[in-house]
Amino acid sequence: MKNNGLEDVIAAETRLSDVDGEAGRLVIRGVSLDLLVERATYEDAAALLLDGFLERPVTAADLKARLGQARAEVFAHIHTADAALLNLPPVDAMRALIARLPDGEDFETTLRLLAAPAVFLPAVLRLQKGETPVAPTPSLSQSADILAMLDASLPTREQVSALDAYLVTISDHGLNASTFASRVVASTGAGLTSSVLAAISALKGPLHGGAPGPVLDMLDAIGSEDSARTWLGQALDRGERLMGFGHRIYRVRDPRADALKGALAPLVMTGQVDRNRIRLAEAVEQAALAILRERKPDRPLDVNVEFYTALLLDALKFPRAAFTGVFAIGRTVGWIAHAREQALEGRLIRPRSVYIGPLPQAA
Ligand code: ACO
């Protein structure tokens, strides 16, 4: 047996989401991603994912109001954090701040955990620029408030819709590495805060949620449409992976890429995005798909969620160092729903390994 990354191993039954890698289809609680993105706000998607996993039913409107209060409550933690913590890379600072919150499994803990990354990330980003953090506005939706806390001004309608679309698109995605980490921790009976901390730690690697920053680095390094093919070929010659391409499950285009490309369109049409960047990205995407087909004919490699994540979050003025943190803001609800499902319906996760080291010498 090889260390094959548990490929094709079924490690849980879930009613939360289904990833069909051959068809390129994602279903979240019975709703296909394209419909969900078109119709749902962040609060709608969060209420859908948490349905049946809280002590009491909760509507999207309830959640919006309670999350507003929770954001105001967690904001106070920013003022008690020391400078060393606040100067860590944004996702690490966010994780360290969340680690200071109480653990638990109830609705209050859930609210705190959904609110905390949304408040901590913009505050950390502003402090790192030498600016004062902006206090949350409880009456705003989660997406509008994140953007308001980031930029100290009210976002446009198109910006709020684009962030909602992003947060909904990445809210849950089967048993990815961070969600599995969340379920492993939940299976031991540790609380939701512990699950979320484990999940953030798994998310930040470049093979998972750490890819979108490097996607923008790649676009910058390529610089112009004419250089795309040569640059990509040289990167592959050096044995590098093209960030934003390939996926363990999808053998076709990641449906989330199109959902995010669609979410970018209103920003493009209203001139709220650098059109040159979009044109370059489209050219790089085409060149990368062609060169990957030539170089890896046996492995279908297509664009994944991170490619358009990079463009969308850049258009919303998040710095690239913060992209993984924004991913965590959206995925926390999926991690919590999975942790609750595991705690309520699962058993301790404890696989076995095959020992291939030396045996003790006979005396
Ligand atoms: N560029 C070039 N080659 C690639 C890429 C890529 N992006 N992705 C996979 N390959 C190649 C590998 O080099 C390997 O080739 P080989 O057999 O000749 O050595 C083959 O495809 C299979 O690679 P694995 O690592 O076994 O594939 P796996 O399913 O584990 O990888 C992963 C999935 C980690 C996402 C990979 O495609 C990758 O590294 N992509 C780039 C990073 C990225 O975009 N990450 C975000 C993923 S989406 C998310 O997690 C939210």
Residues whose N, C-alpha, C, O or C-beta is under 5 A from the ligand:
A	BS01	ACO	P206 L207 H208 G209 A211 E240 R241 L242 M243 G244 F245 G246 H247 R248 R299 N304 E306
